[in-house]
């Protein structure tokens, strides 16, 4: 039976220059398809333990506000315990993480359009997936659908199908053979890997501002430091590598 890896995509911020977000960040979680049920079981147990609801959907901004279903996170001890267990699940060797960051102010200064941000960000994360994760296996792409930008994900996918990975490491024919499907889903599909991508997207912005902009005014709390260490560990792994790319 053919083995597959799944790339599950979500984002934080918007590419639109009218949106108040300073960054547009694509966040991807990569897992073997055969591991998805085990990951789902682990996340369901986590949800049941802390929120008494296996179906609650993780969304990073709702969780950071600690409101509604996530009100229990107002308790610092519960919040620390929750994120410790979440990070332990994400730290599994079967899970790798891909991030692509765009500084919108810099993009605007170079006369990038909104569609330029989306096209380049999607192409980069798909190329990272293909070049680093699909050496010995095939892949499937799952993305949280956004009608305003789905077309640019599909366009980026089609461009690589036609031309191959830009560094020449994978030809167009190899990419077409390796990537067997691209699916657009909504939150009602309950994909735990997409929820994990969403939950980790915000920390990519903190990493960018603190490490790439060298903003010394940023003070990380204990949970943020745990998340940063997780991503650092993932990126530094030689087997099943993760990546953190700043386009601009």
N, C-alpha and C positions, 0 to 999 in steps of 0.2 A: 504493500500500500504506500502511495506517495505521501511523504511527510511535508507539512506546510508550516510556515511561520506567518503569524498575523501581525500586521501593523495597524494599530487602532489610533485614530487621530482625533484630537480636539484642539481648541485654541483658547487663548485669552486675549482680550483687547479686540479691536476692529481695525481693518486696514484703512478704513475711511478717515480722511483728515478732518472730517467734521465730528468724529467721535473723540471724547476726551482722553482716551487711552494714549499714553506716550509710546507704548510698544505694541507691536503685533507679534504674538508668540504662537508657533505651532508646537504642540506637545504630542509625542507619539510613544506608545507602549508596544513593545514587541515581545510576543510569547509564541512558543510552539502551539499549534492548534490543539494538540493532544493534551496540553496543560490547561486549557481554558476551563474545563469543568472543575478541575481541582482548585483553580484560582477563584472561580465562582463560589464554590463551597466555602472557601476561607473567608471571602468577603461577606457572604451571607451570615456566617457565624459572627463576624465582627459587627455587622449591622444589628443583628439580633441582640447581641450582648450590650451594646451601648444605646441603641435607639429603639429596641424592642420591635423592630420592623425590618424583615429581610428584604423588603422591596423599596425601602427608602433609596432615593437616587442621590449619589454623592455629586455635589456641585460646589466647586471651590469657593465661590463668592458667598453662597448661602452658609457654608460651613465657617468661613472666616467671620461672618456677622453673628454667628452663634444664636440664630433666631429660629423659631418654629420647631421643626423636627430636630434641629441641632442645638436646641437650648441647653441641653445637658453639658455642652462644651463650655458653658459659662463657668463651670466648676474647674479651676485650674488643674486639679489632680486628675479629674476625669479626662480633660482635654489632653494632658500629657500622656496618660495611659492609652487613650485612643490612638494618638498619632504614633506612639511607640509601637503599638501592635500593627498599625497600618504600614509603617515603614518596614517593619520586620517582614511583612508579606511582600512588599515591593522589593525587598533586598534579596529575594530568592534568585539563585543563579539562572533560573529559566527566564527571568524578566530583564529586558534591557530597555533603555530610555533614549529617545531622540528628541532634541529641541532645536528649533530654528527661531532666531530672534531678529526682528527688524526694528530699528530706531526710526520712528516715523518722522521726527524732525530732520534727521540726516537724510532720509529718503526724499523728503520734500525739497530740501536744499539742492538735491541732485536732479530735481524735476521728475522724480518717479511719480507715476500715477497710482491710484489705488490698485488697479489691476496689475501693475508692475510688481507691487509688493506681493500680491497673492500668487501670481504666476511663478515668481522666483522662489518664494518660500515653499510652495508646494513642490516645485521641481527639486529643490534641494533636499527636502526630507524624503522624497521618493527615491532619489539617487542614493542617499545615505542608507536607506533600507536595502535597496538592491545590492549595492556594492559591499556592504559590511555584513549583512545578515543572510544573504541568499547564495553564498558560495557553494554550499552543498545541498541546498534544498530549494523548494519553490515557495511562493508567497501569495498572500491575499491581503487586500487593503480594505479597511473598514473605517469610515469617517462619519462623524456626527454631521448630519446634513444642515446646511445653511443655504437657502435658495439664492441668496445674493452672491455666493461665492463658489457654489458647487461646480459651476461651469469652468472655473479656473483650475480646480483640482483635476477635473476630467481632461482639460486642455494640457496640463502639465504631464499627466499620464500618457496621453496620446503623443505628445512631443518626444518623450523618451522611447515610446514604442517605435517611433519613426526614425529617431536619430541615435538612440543609445544614451548611456550615461556620458555626461560632458567630458569627463576625464579619460574616456576611452576604455575604462575597465570592464564595461559590459556593453556588448553590441546591441543594436536594436532587436535583432533576432533573438538573442539570449534573453533580453528583458521580456519580450513577448512570450517566450516560453516559460520564464520563471514566474511572472505575475499572472495568475490565472483568473483573478476577479477583482473588481472594485465595487464595494457596496456602500450606499448612503443610507444611514439609519437615523432614527430619532431616539430620544431618551427613553421612550416607551419600549424600546427593544431590550433595555436593561443589560447592555453589554458592560460587564464589570471592568474590562480592560480600557474601554473608553472613559468610564468613570474614574479610573485610576489616572489616565492621562489628564483629565480635567483637574483632578485633585492636586496634581503636581505642577500644573502650568504656571501658577502664580509665583512659585519659588524660583522659576527660571528668570523672571523679571528681577527678583532680588539679587540673584547671582550676577546677572548682567550689570546691574547698577553698582554693586559692591566690588566686583572683580574687573569688569571691563571699563567702566567709567571711573573706577577707583574713587567711589564716593565714600569718604571716611565718616560721613555723618550718619550712615546707616548703622543702626544698632540692632543686631539680630537677637531675638528672644531664644529661649532654649529649644522650642519646637522648630523654629526656622533653622537653627544651627543643625539640628538632627536631619532635616530635609536636605540641607546643603551637603552634609557629610554623605548622605545616601547617594546623591548625584555624583559627587566627587569619586566615591568608591566605584560606581558604575562606569564612569568615564575612564578610570584608570585600570579597569579589568582588561587583561589581554584576551581572554576567552569571552565570547559573546559580548563584544564591545558596545558601549553606548556612545552618544556624541552630543556635543553642545556647539552649535554653529551660529555665529553672529554674521548675518549677511551684510549689514551696514549699521 
